[in-house]
Amino acid sequence: MSDDYDLPRPRNPRVLFLAAGCGLLAGLAMVLFRLTVGFGQTLILGSGHADHFEQLSPLGRLALASGGGLALGILFTLLPLGMRATGVAHVLERIAWHGARLPFANAAVQFIGAATCLICGHSVGREGLAIHIGASFGSLIAEHSALVLAERQLLIACGTAGAIAAAFNTPLAGVALALEVMLGERKLPNLTPVLLAAISATAVSQAAFGDIAVLSPRHLADFVPLQHVPGLLALGAGAGLVAVAFIRLLLRTSALSAALPVLPRLTLGGVLCGLIGMLCPQVMGLGYHTLLDVINGEYAAAAMALMLLAKLLATALGLGCGLPGGLIGPSLLLGALVGGIGGQLLPGALPGLYAVIGMGATMGATLNAPLAALTALLEIVRDPRIILPAMLAIAAADVISHRLFGLPSAFICLLRARGIDYPPPGRG
């Protein structure tokens, strides 16, 4: 590896203070984003029904999602070409090829675009926005502080960790995701700045929303891990296959829609999400209430199979058409559905436990980030008994997606599909 790409242990004490400030700004941005989306959804769906798009009629869901895609298409058409790039793939490209400098205007576009997607029921997550916003704050602070390249890269990781921590109230997962996804194969840096950023962002988020887990499933049934080894291996394999199908459909849709101008492309993404939402509204938006219902056993296996197909199509088609949202949140619901189905069909399985573990397995396989998936799962559910079985399923999913099919993370797949060599030659 070249020295300019590796991350040495920073000796500049200013970096510690800048990292904490980066986390604070990322935390405030995510609080503002969550409030914006909540306010918009409340206006459309009514008080107390945020993200419950089943409140609308089928035609209402189609009109809302299609209108959102059209609005985004008009917005992106009016923007200069350089401002249209958003999301995690954009951040990785800027880190690798542009000296870790991120134009903040693109982050503002990402904020507006992701908020519009979630308000209008598109099947996307908010973590793409979180990573882009957090990384942009890190880049901005580094630029104004005259830091060297390695320190700029480290502050981008700090911003990422802070934003993910604030978005999901998961500080440790924010750190793990920053290390695995954003820093990848580089040498491990001093973790103190990244930890400070995650801590400060989490403090901001908890001050606004309280120390509440993203999900609060019912108490999971007791289990003996050794008795579930075959079922957990099957669950991990299924989650890995779903991740492979999701990534390949995402790449195929992205390739097919690339020739379209931005206005019809984003409109098409909204229309496709709306058509799927007409039949299966549970997969629209963030879908956390659906996720919790799956964990709590509210659906039969046949219904979950239908939702699995609908969520897979809505997310891959929408994101493949360029809708500016994230894919980590949808991967959690996909995994929960895989686990929920397996928990009902496999002999002796526990539906709630398998649904929870499926979340981590699919997330890990989609991102090629098993440690981030495991820590996110533990912090989201807050039940340490899931650690060992989750490790087994996440490892099995990784073997399927990364070892057997040879897929890197979805973000790197998208970069390479666009002809961008990542990591750059001599730096991987």
Rosetta blueprint (number, residue, H / E / L):
1 M L
2 S L
3 D L
4 D L
5 Y L
6 D L
7 L L
8 P L
9 R L
10 P L
11 R L
12 N L
13 P L
14 R H
15 V H
16 L H
17 F H
18 L H
19 A H
20 A H
21 G H
22 C H
23 G H
24 L H
25 L H
26 A H
27 G H
28 L H
29 A H
30 M H
31 V H
32 L H
33 F H
34 R H
35 L H
36 T H
37 V H
38 G H
39 F H
40 G H
41 Q H
42 T H
43 L H
44 I H
45 L H
46 G L
47 S L
48 G L
49 H L
50 A L
51 D L
52 H L
53 F H
54 E H
55 Q H
56 L L
57 S L
58 P H
59 L H
60 G H
61 R H
62 L H
63 A H
64 L H
65 A H
66 S H
67 G H
68 G H
69 G H
70 L H
71 A H
72 L H
73 G H
74 I H
75 L H
76 F H
77 T H
78 L H
79 L L
80 P L
81 L H
82 G H
83 M H
84 R L
85 A L
86 T L
87 G L
88 V H
89 A H
90 H H
91 V H
92 L H
93 E H
94 R H
95 I H
96 A H
97 W H
98 H L
99 G L
100 A L
101 R L
102 L L
103 P L
104 F H
105 A H
106 N H
107 A H
108 A H
109 V H
110 Q H
111 F H
112 I H
113 G H
114 A H
115 A H
116 T H
117 C H
118 L H
119 I H
120 C L
121 G L
122 H L
123 S L
124 V L
125 G E
126 R L
127 E H
128 G H
129 L H
130 A H
131 I H
132 H H
133 I H
134 G H
135 A H
136 S H
137 F H
138 G H
139 S H
140 L H
141 I H
142 A H
143 E H
144 H H
145 S L
146 A L
147 L L
148 V L
149 L H
150 A H
151 E H
152 R H
153 Q H
154 L H
155 L H
156 I H
157 A H
158 C H
159 G H
160 T H
161 A H
162 G H
163 A H
164 I H
165 A H
166 A H
167 A H
168 F H
169 N L
170 T L
171 P H
172 L H
173 A H
174 G H
175 V H
176 A H
177 L H
178 A H
179 L H
180 E H
181 V H
182 M H
183 L H
184 G L
185 E L
186 R L
187 K L
188 L L
189 P L
190 N L
191 L L
192 T H
193 P H
194 V H
195 L H
196 L H
197 A H
198 A H
199 I H
200 S H
201 A H
202 T H
203 A H
204 V H
205 S H
206 Q H
207 A H
208 A H
209 F H
210 G L
211 D L
212 I L
213 A L
214 V L
215 L L
216 S L
217 P L
218 R L
219 H L
220 L L
221 A L
222 D L
223 F L
224 V L
225 P H
226 L H
227 Q H
228 H H
229 V H
230 P H
231 G H
232 L H
233 L H
234 A H
235 L H
236 G H
237 A H
238 G H
239 A H
240 G H
241 L H
242 V H
243 A H
244 V H
245 A H
246 F H
247 I H
248 R H
249 L H
250 L H
251 L H
252 R H
253 T H
254 S H
255 A H
256 L H
257 S H
258 A L
259 A L
260 L L
261 P L
262 V H
263 L H
264 P H
265 R H
266 L H
267 T H
268 L H
269 G H
270 G H
271 V H
272 L H
273 C H
274 G H
275 L H
276 I H
277 G H
278 M H
279 L H
280 C L
281 P H
282 Q H
283 V H
284 M L
285 G L
286 L L
287 G L
288 Y H
289 H H
290 T H
291 L H
292 L H
293 D H
294 V H
295 I H
296 N L
297 G L
298 E L
299 Y L
300 A L
301 A H
302 A H
303 A H
304 M H
305 A H
306 L H
307 M H
308 L H
309 L H
310 A H
311 K H
312 L H
313 L H
314 A H
315 T H
316 A H
317 L H
318 G H
319 L H
320 G H
321 C L
322 G L
323 L L
324 P L
325 G L
326 G E
327 L L
328 I H
329 G H
330 P H
331 S H
332 L H
333 L H
334 L H
335 G H
336 A H
337 L H
338 V H
339 G H
340 G H
341 I H
342 G H
343 G H
344 Q H
345 L H
346 L L
347 P L
348 G L
349 A L
350 L L
351 P H
352 G H
353 L H
354 Y H
355 A H
356 V H
357 I H
358 G H
359 M H
360 G H
361 A H
362 T H
363 M H
364 G H
365 A H
366 T H
367 L H
368 N L
369 A L
370 P H
371 L H
372 A H
373 A H
374 L H
375 T H
376 A H
377 L H
378 L H
379 E H
380 I H
381 V H
382 R L
383 D L
384 P H
385 R H
386 I H
387 I H
388 L H
389 P H
390 A H
391 M H
392 L H
393 A H
394 I H
395 A H
396 A H
397 A H
398 D H
399 V H
400 I H
401 S H
402 H H
403 R H
404 L H
405 F L
406 G L
407 L L
408 P L
409 S L
410 A H
411 F H
412 I H
413 C H
414 L H
415 L H
416 R H
417 A H
418 R L
419 G L
420 I L
421 D L
422 Y L
423 P L
424 P L
425 P L
426 G L
427 R L
428 G L
